[in-house]
Amino acid sequence: MLLGLTMDVGYLLGFAGAAAVAMLVALLSYRVADWNPYRLTLTGVMVAAGLNAVISLVLVLAPSYAVKGMLFWLMGDLSYAEPPFGAALLLCFLFVLSIALGPELNALTLGRFKAASLGVATRRLEYTLYVAAAAATAAAVIIAGPIGFVGLIVPHLIRLCGVHDHRLLVPLAALVGGSLVVIADTVARSAWAPVQLPVGILTALVGVPVLLVLLARQVDAAR
């Protein structure tokens, strides 16, 4: 935004930056013969905190006319989203990949060791999932900004409906999640018209209580 680049160039640079950050997190969290998801998560949180500081610095140095657009994008906004041809191709590829990996994902839900005893190459599967999730997240954030809580609550809601097979769960999560974003964006554009809210605010207002309810149900079930 600050350099006045075209949207296509911005998308390419954003995706390249996301790929570099994903690789950095993977390298920092990896230990010899050990791929620990908890270390990966904590490393990601620390890197995100550092990058948020850089983003805050950019906002401080940015001219006033560009700050509002940047803030809207940081809260999740579809106002300037263009037809995502590249993201659509990536989505189709991930649909096919999720169906192909469905049986292995089902086995992985039983735990690493159980999945390995069933013949699943758990290390290769975890690497594949990391790359696929990072690519999908990068594509979504580049187009619409960080719209939160959709990816957290939608898969759990689908599981509550009785769908546990990942050959159906992952594609359904993508379709339902996308539909939820469209509905939230429509409400954000019309509920307080002519004032338009960033869609990320609406998904957070809905997602936080839903996620808390899901967590409470999980705690009660574990007792």
SULVENKA-V675138 format. One record per residue. SS is DSSP state (@ for helix, = for strand, . for the rest). Layout:
# SULVENKA-V675138
<<SS> <SS>>
This chain:
# SULVENKA-V675138
<<.> <.> <.> <.> <.> <.> <@> <@> <@> <@> <@> <@> <@> <@> <@> <@> <@> <@> <@> <@> <@> <@> <@> <@> <@> <@> <@> <@> <@> <.> <=> <.> <.> <=> <.> <.> <@> <@> <@> <@> <@> <@> <@> <@> <@> <@> <@> <@> <@> <@> <@> <@> <@> <@> <@> <@> <@> <@> <@> <@> <@> <.> <.> <@> <@> <@> <@> <@> <@> <@> <@> <@> <@> <@> <.> <.> <.> <.> <.> <.> <.> <.> <.> <.> <@> <@> <@> <@> <@> <@> <@> <@> <@> <@> <@> <@> <@> <@> <@> <@> <.> <@> <@> <@> <@> <@> <@> <@> <.> <.> <.> <@> <@> <@> <@> <@> <@> <.> <.> <.> <.> <@> <@> <@> <@> <@> <@> <@> <@> <@> <@> <@> <@> <@> <@> <@> <@> <@> <@> <@> <@> <@> <@> <@> <.> <.> <.> <.> <.> <@> <@> <@> <@> <@> <@> <@> <@> <@> <@> <@> <.> <.> <.> <.> <.> <@> <@> <@> <@> <@> <@> <@> <@> <@> <@> <@> <@> <@> <@> <@> <@> <@> <@> <@> <@> <@> <@> <@> <@> <@> <.> <.> <.> <.> <.> <.> <.> <.> <@> <@> <@> <@> <@> <@> <@> <@> <@> <@> <@> <@> <@> <@> <@> <@> <@> <@> <@> <@> <@> <@> <@> <@> <.>>
